[in-house]
Amino acid sequence: MNKKQVMIKKLAKRAKARQNKVVPDNPSTKVKERYISKAERAKIALEQEQSVTEPTIESATSAE
């Protein structure tokens, strides 16, 4: 092997070693959204509906 090929192989080997040292993101440390069932979604929607309608009723009665 000539000198140029040797240098190219050494550089490639070092580049590969550097790439292997890069630590990928650990998927277990990421915050995972939990599953929300259909019943829970309905309950949340109902609570939001009630919270939206309550202030308008209170403001209407206090305005009179």
KEKOL-821863 format. One record per atom (N, C-alpha, C, CB): x, y, z; residue in three letters; residue number from 1; atom name. Coordinates in steps of 0.05 Angstrom, whole numbers, plus 5000, padded with zeros to 4 digits. Glycine has a CB too. Layout:
// residues N
<<X,Y,Z>,"ala",NUM,"CA">
...
This chain:
// residues 64
<<5017,4976,5000>,"met",1,"N">
<<5000,5000,5000>,"met",1,"CA">
<<5018,5025,5000>,"met",1,"C">
<<4981,5000,5024>,"met",1,"CB">
<<5010,5044,4984>,"asn",2,"N">
<<5026,5068,4984>,"asn",2,"CA">
<<5018,5087,5007>,"asn",2,"C">
<<5024,5083,4957>,"asn",2,"CB">
<<5033,5108,5011>,"lys",3,"N">
<<5029,5126,5034>,"lys",3,"CA">
<<5002,5139,5033>,"lys",3,"C">
<<5051,5147,5035>,"lys",3,"CB">
<<4993,5147,5010>,"lys",4,"N">
<<4967,5161,5008>,"lys",4,"CA">
<<4944,5143,5017>,"lys",4,"C">
<<4962,5170,4979>,"lys",4,"CB">
<<4945,5118,5009>,"gln",5,"N">
<<4924,5099,5018>,"gln",5,"CA">
<<4924,5095,5048>,"gln",5,"C">
<<4927,5072,5003>,"gln",5,"CB">
<<4948,5093,5059>,"val",6,"N">
<<4951,5089,5088>,"val",6,"CA">
<<4939,5112,5103>,"val",6,"C">
<<4981,5085,5095>,"val",6,"CB">
<<4945,5136,5094>,"met",7,"N">
<<4935,5160,5107>,"met",7,"CA">
<<4904,5162,5105>,"met",7,"C">
<<4948,5186,5095>,"met",7,"CB">
<<4894,5155,5082>,"ile",8,"N">
<<4865,5155,5078>,"ile",8,"CA">
<<4851,5135,5097>,"ile",8,"C">
<<4857,5149,5049>,"ile",8,"CB">
<<4862,5112,5099>,"lys",9,"N">
<<4851,5091,5117>,"lys",9,"CA">
<<4852,5100,5146>,"lys",9,"C">
<<4865,5065,5113>,"lys",9,"CB">
<<4875,5112,5154>,"lys",10,"N">
<<4878,5121,5182>,"lys",10,"CA">
<<4857,5143,5188>,"lys",10,"C">
<<4906,5131,5187>,"lys",10,"CB">
<<4854,5162,5170>,"leu",11,"N">
<<4835,5183,5174>,"leu",11,"CA">
<<4807,5173,5176>,"leu",11,"C">
<<4837,5204,5151>,"leu",11,"CB">
<<4800,5153,5159>,"ala",12,"N">
<<4773,5142,5159>,"ala",12,"CA">
<<4769,5127,5185>,"ala",12,"C">
<<4770,5122,5135>,"ala",12,"CB">
<<4789,5113,5195>,"lys",13,"N">
<<4787,5098,5220>,"lys",13,"CA">
<<4782,5117,5243>,"lys",13,"C">
<<4812,5081,5225>,"lys",13,"CB">
<<4797,5140,5243>,"arg",14,"N">
<<4794,5160,5265>,"arg",14,"CA">
<<4766,5173,5264>,"arg",14,"C">
<<4816,5181,5263>,"arg",14,"CB">
<<4757,5179,5239>,"ala",15,"N">
<<4731,5191,5236>,"ala",15,"CA">
<<4709,5172,5246>,"ala",15,"C">
<<4725,5198,5207>,"ala",15,"CB">
<<4712,5147,5240>,"lys",16,"N">
<<4692,5127,5249>,"lys",16,"CA">
<<4693,5125,5280>,"lys",16,"C">
<<4698,5099,5237>,"lys",16,"CB">
<<4716,5126,5292>,"ala",17,"N">
<<4719,5125,5321>,"ala",17,"CA">
<<4706,5149,5334>,"ala",17,"C">
<<4748,5122,5329>,"ala",17,"CB">
<<4710,5173,5321>,"arg",18,"N">
<<4697,5197,5332>,"arg",18,"CA">
<<4667,5195,5330>,"arg",18,"C">
<<4707,5222,5316>,"arg",18,"CB">
<<4657,5184,5308>,"gln",19,"N">
<<4628,5181,5304>,"gln",19,"CA">
<<4616,5162,5325>,"gln",19,"C">
<<4622,5172,5276>,"gln",19,"CB">
<<4631,5141,5332>,"asn",20,"N">
<<4621,5122,5351>,"asn",20,"CA">
<<4620,5134,5380>,"asn",20,"C">
<<4639,5097,5351>,"asn",20,"CB">
<<4636,5154,5385>,"lys",21,"N">
<<4636,5167,5411>,"lys",21,"CA">
<<4612,5185,5415>,"lys",21,"C">
<<4661,5182,5416>,"lys",21,"CB">
<<4599,5194,5394>,"val",22,"N">
<<4576,5211,5397>,"val",22,"CA">
<<4553,5195,5410>,"val",22,"C">
<<4567,5222,5369>,"val",22,"CB">
<<4543,5206,5432>,"val",23,"N">
<<4522,5192,5447>,"val",23,"CA">
<<4495,5201,5436>,"val",23,"C">
<<4524,5198,5478>,"val",23,"CB">
<<4480,5182,5426>,"pro",24,"N">
<<4453,5189,5416>,"pro",24,"CA">
<<4434,5194,5439>,"pro",24,"C">
<<4441,5166,5398>,"pro",24,"CB">
<<4412,5208,5434>,"asp",25,"N">
<<4392,5214,5455>,"asp",25,"CA">
<<4381,5188,5466>,"asp",25,"C">
<<4369,5232,5444>,"asp",25,"CB">
<<4378,5187,5492>,"asn",26,"N">
<<4367,5163,5504>,"asn",26,"CA">
<<4337,5166,5504>,"asn",26,"C">
<<4378,5160,5534>,"asn",26,"CB">
<<4323,5148,5490>,"pro",27,"N">
<<4294,5151,5488>,"pro",27,"CA">
<<4279,5147,5514>,"pro",27,"C">
<<4283,5130,5468>,"pro",27,"CB">
<<4292,5134,5533>,"ser",28,"N">
<<4278,5129,5559>,"ser",28,"CA">
<<4278,5155,5576>,"ser",28,"C">
<<4292,5107,5574>,"ser",28,"CB">
<<4295,5174,5570>,"thr",29,"N">
<<4296,5199,5586>,"thr",29,"CA">
<<4276,5220,5576>,"thr",29,"C">
<<4324,5210,5587>,"thr",29,"CB">
<<4267,5216,5552>,"lys",30,"N">
<<4248,5236,5541>,"lys",30,"CA">
<<4221,5233,5555>,"lys",30,"C">
<<4245,5233,5510>,"lys",30,"CB">
<<4207,5255,5558>,"val",31,"N">
<<4180,5254,5570>,"val",31,"CA">
<<4161,5242,5550>,"val",31,"C">
<<4171,5282,5579>,"val",31,"CB">
<<4148,5221,5559>,"lys",32,"N">
<<4130,5207,5541>,"lys",32,"CA">
<<4101,5214,5549>,"lys",32,"C">
<<4134,5176,5542>,"lys",32,"CB">
<<4086,5223,5529>,"glu",33,"N">
<<4058,5230,5535>,"glu",33,"CA">
<<4043,5204,5541>,"glu",33,"C">
<<4045,5245,5511>,"glu",33,"CB">
<<4027,5205,5562>,"arg",34,"N">
<<4012,5181,5569>,"arg",34,"CA">
<<3987,5179,5553>,"arg",34,"C">
<<4006,5181,5599>,"arg",34,"CB">
<<3976,5155,5551>,"tyr",35,"N">
<<3952,5151,5535>,"tyr",35,"CA">
<<3928,5162,5550>,"tyr",35,"C">
<<3949,5120,5529>,"tyr",35,"CB">
<<3911,5176,5536>,"ile",36,"N">
<<3887,5187,5548>,"ile",36,"CA">
<<3863,5172,5535>,"ile",36,"C">
<<3884,5218,5544>,"ile",36,"CB">
<<3848,5158,5552>,"ser",37,"N">
<<3826,5142,5541>,"ser",37,"CA">
<<3803,5160,5531>,"ser",37,"C">
<<3816,5123,5563>,"ser",37,"CB">
<<3785,5148,5517>,"lys",38,"N">
<<3762,5162,5506>,"lys",38,"CA">
<<3745,5174,5528>,"lys",38,"C">
<<3745,5143,5489>,"lys",38,"CB">
<<3742,5159,5550>,"ala",39,"N">
<<3726,5169,5572>,"ala",39,"CA">
<<3739,5193,5585>,"ala",39,"C">
<<3721,5147,5593>,"ala",39,"CB">
<<3765,5192,5589>,"glu",40,"N">
<<3780,5214,5601>,"glu",40,"CA">
<<3779,5239,5583>,"glu",40,"C">
<<3809,5206,5606>,"glu",40,"CB">
<<3781,5235,5556>,"arg",41,"N">
<<3779,5257,5538>,"arg",41,"CA">
<<3752,5270,5539>,"arg",41,"C">
<<3785,5248,5509>,"arg",41,"CB">
<<3731,5254,5542>,"ala",42,"N">
<<3704,5265,5544>,"ala",42,"CA">
<<3701,5281,5570>,"ala",42,"C">
<<3683,5242,5543>,"ala",42,"CB">
<<3712,5270,5592>,"lys",43,"N">
<<3711,5284,5617>,"lys",43,"CA">
<<3725,5311,5616>,"lys",43,"C">
<<3722,5266,5640>,"lys",43,"CB">
<<3749,5311,5604>,"ile",44,"N">
<<3764,5336,5602>,"ile",44,"CA">
<<3749,5356,5585>,"ile",44,"C">
<<3792,5330,5589>,"ile",44,"CB">
<<3737,5347,5563>,"ala",45,"N">
<<3722,5365,5545>,"ala",45,"CA">
<<3699,5377,5560>,"ala",45,"C">
<<3713,5350,5520>,"ala",45,"CB">
<<3685,5360,5576>,"leu",46,"N">
<<3662,5370,5592>,"leu",46,"CA">
<<3671,5390,5612>,"leu",46,"C">
<<3648,5346,5605>,"leu",46,"CB">
<<3693,5385,5626>,"glu",47,"N">
<<3703,5405,5645>,"glu",47,"CA">
<<3710,5431,5632>,"glu",47,"C">
<<3728,5393,5660>,"glu",47,"CB">
<<3723,5430,5608>,"gln",48,"N">
<<3730,5454,5594>,"gln",48,"CA">
<<3705,5469,5585>,"gln",48,"C">
<<3747,5448,5570>,"gln",48,"CB">
<<3685,5455,5576>,"glu",49,"N">
<<3659,5467,5569>,"glu",49,"CA">
<<3647,5482,5592>,"glu",49,"C">
<<3640,5446,5558>,"glu",49,"CB">
<<3647,5468,5615>,"gln",50,"N">
<<3635,5480,5639>,"gln",50,"CA">
<<3651,5505,5648>,"gln",50,"C">
<<3633,5460,5662>,"gln",50,"CB">
<<3677,5503,5647>,"ser",51,"N">
<<3694,5526,5655>,"ser",51,"CA">
<<3690,5550,5636>,"ser",51,"C">
<<3723,5518,5657>,"ser",51,"CB">
<<3684,5544,5611>,"val",52,"N">
<<3680,5566,5592>,"val",52,"CA">
<<3652,5579,5596>,"val",52,"C">
<<3683,5556,5563>,"val",52,"CB">
<<3632,5563,5602>,"thr",53,"N">
<<3605,5573,5605>,"thr",53,"CA">
<<3600,5586,5632>,"thr",53,"C">
<<3585,5551,5601>,"thr",53,"CB">
<<3614,5577,5653>,"glu",54,"N">
<<3609,5589,5680>,"glu",54,"CA">
<<3616,5618,5682>,"glu",54,"C">
<<3626,5574,5700>,"glu",54,"CB">
<<3639,5628,5672>,"pro",55,"N">
<<3646,5656,5675>,"pro",55,"CA">
<<3626,5674,5659>,"pro",55,"C">
<<3674,5662,5664>,"pro",55,"CB">
<<3615,5665,5637>,"thr",56,"N">
<<3596,5681,5622>,"thr",56,"CA">
<<3570,5684,5637>,"thr",56,"C">
<<3591,5670,5594>,"thr",56,"CB">
<<3561,5663,5651>,"ile",57,"N">
<<3537,5664,5667>,"ile",57,"CA">
<<3541,5682,5691>,"ile",57,"C">
<<3528,5636,5677>,"ile",57,"CB">
<<3563,5681,5704>,"glu",58,"N">
<<3569,5698,5727>,"glu",58,"CA">
<<3571,5727,5719>,"glu",58,"C">
<<3595,5689,5741>,"glu",58,"CB">
<<3584,5733,5697>,"ser",59,"N">
<<3586,5761,5688>,"ser",59,"CA">
<<3559,5772,5679>,"ser",59,"C">
<<3606,5763,5665>,"ser",59,"CB">
<<3542,5755,5669>,"ala",60,"N">
<<3515,5764,5660>,"ala",60,"CA">
<<3498,5771,5685>,"ala",60,"C">
<<3501,5743,5643>,"ala",60,"CB">
<<3500,5756,5706>,"thr",61,"N">
<<3484,5761,5730>,"thr",61,"CA">
<<3495,5785,5745>,"thr",61,"C">
<<3484,5736,5748>,"thr",61,"CB">
<<3521,5789,5745>,"ser",62,"N">
<<3533,5811,5760>,"ser",62,"CA">
<<3529,5837,5745>,"ser",62,"C">
<<3563,5806,5765>,"ser",62,"CB">
<<3525,5836,5718>,"ala",63,"N">
<<3521,5860,5703>,"ala",63,"CA">
<<3493,5872,5707>,"ala",63,"C">
<<3525,5854,5673>,"ala",63,"CB">
<<3474,5855,5714>,"glu",64,"N">
<<3446,5864,5718>,"glu",64,"CA">
<<3443,5879,5743>,"glu",64,"C">
<<3427,5842,5717>,"glu",64,"CB">
